């Protein structure tokens, strides 16, 4: 029965283990579901913003203010389960916006407030009030600044899945793709966005182990169906995810080749550099990093005006990519013009 | 002349607590009672009909009864607890903070404080009025000395007439589509709209490829609302899920009468006004049996003990395909508001408050009808 004990009963008499759990969540409410159903629901869990800077500051404020306001009283809510941090998008949202340094500052701030609250129990009530007001004001000020910064950086918060984007035509590179993969045949190839499945077919057809990543559910499911992923007969695994988020979760030097397409065209310049840096980290020495670049004129012609205008970025010219790659530690990149179509390849061998 | 005054943190229009408060004010005034609404924070849409709660100190008359409409935290609570007047809690339920924590930690903190405020105020109130037995249980556990159940006073009986323009537009779309699911409720995490979207995804992949979902509700938690839109997009259901907000009662009525089924998978409901609205419009209900939902739906809808997407999709398809069962639920649903006492909720509430006012002033000052208050037991089934 889903109706659990009343809210205030939890607040008064709940054990420490009970606190921080939604109603009747002692047993996993999804335990009776199939793996497919759980996966479907977990896809929504990943959209939770816990771990973003705004959330983090608010958490610091809550922990700072709540306990002293009610001395000697049990807290109505003792915080989230410790592992919840790992369940959502975690720190990725804040990293995407402001980088690791600010995330670390936010985490330090939370730890500081924990210590401050602990130490405050030793102080007089008057000193405590003043201390509390001062820190509270400071944290709220910082939180407001972070909110403004986040919203100015990404005011719409729209992502690839929300745009109607044409598939990248990589047909000019079907023969070359197995060669890129052959540089490190002992490691799998990561395709950062699946395009029209042509590349996927070219690689899987040669027996290459491929990891296909795309933020659009229907694109991934179509690939799963086309290549019969569930059967285990082909060396293909797929994931519905933003490519940058997926790359961040991979170990160093764990892929023989990374092919980026689509995402590298529409990301803003910071996003493009982020993709290159993460892909560079993930490709093993001797492997290849391939950027498939759409010609700017073809890009502009292929998109509806609303999509073109609202996307954060547009393709760089291949010469610009050479400069960017050199700047990011890949000086020997080469530009390959297509025999047909409008997608160029910029290929870097990752140094041994 | 002493009065019965209503206190609410903010008075919103098209909001369950706000509309209930305004309806109660109108009923009391119509009954000749001096009644004003006091707020902590003004809403531009209602500021002309409210006063700040601290202004009450100039307005106070001995024998006043102060009725607090409680659903969230407010500085009013400590102030009310210290007032000499008789205080009544009209409790609409506090959404547990756990639901908000992953989305908006600030709101979660407020809800945690609201729970503590209820514990402070409940023992000092002469009467607690829960809008459901579920809410009444919470009041009693928090120390309210006397508790009764009176449902919300703002459910329109008979239901609002649908807006003809909206209805025509919706029916035109309906001619092209499969079953039309409707979900009504704020875009807040406890409403679990994502479970309805997931169930729709399964339905479209299995039993009902053309099923569509309209979610009517204000985006009260923006991060959650954004995630819902993105979830629908990531599942490839751009065109199959429509989000609607800011519509009138008559436009909402058009959605009720043009839909095939109301899906409510909310995990925490203090009452569930959309359930009653749907049933009174003849729209069958599939709902998760959480909070006050079972007592409100009774046997007039499909109640689910678990809400995995496949189960919800199957139950909904079965209901849509079984004409006889559907008709029996429609008939039972239309009778449900009366069975819940919603047709007399306003007068019951006024009577309960007049009785308290009579006690507050001495029985001779404000006699009021000596109505038997409904005990805090589950509403009829």
Interface residues (C-beta under 8 A of the other chain):
Chain A: X1 X2 X3 X6 X7 X8 X9 X10 X11 X12 X20 X21 X22 X23 X25 X29 X30 X32 X33 X34 X37 X40 X41 X43 X44 X47 X48 X49 X50 X55 X58 X59 X61 X62 X65 X66 X69 X70 X73 X75 X76 X77 X79 X80 X84 X88 X157 X159 X161 X162 X215 X216 X217 X218 X221 X240
Chain B: X93 X94 X96 X97 X98 X99 X101 X102 X103 X104 X105 X106 X108 X109 X111 X112 X113 X115 X116 X118 X119 X134 X137 X138 X141 X142 X194 X195 X197 X198 X201 X202 X223 X226 X227 X229 X230 X231 X233 X234 X235 X236 X238 X267 X268 X288 X289 X290 X291 X294 X305 X306 X308 X309 X310
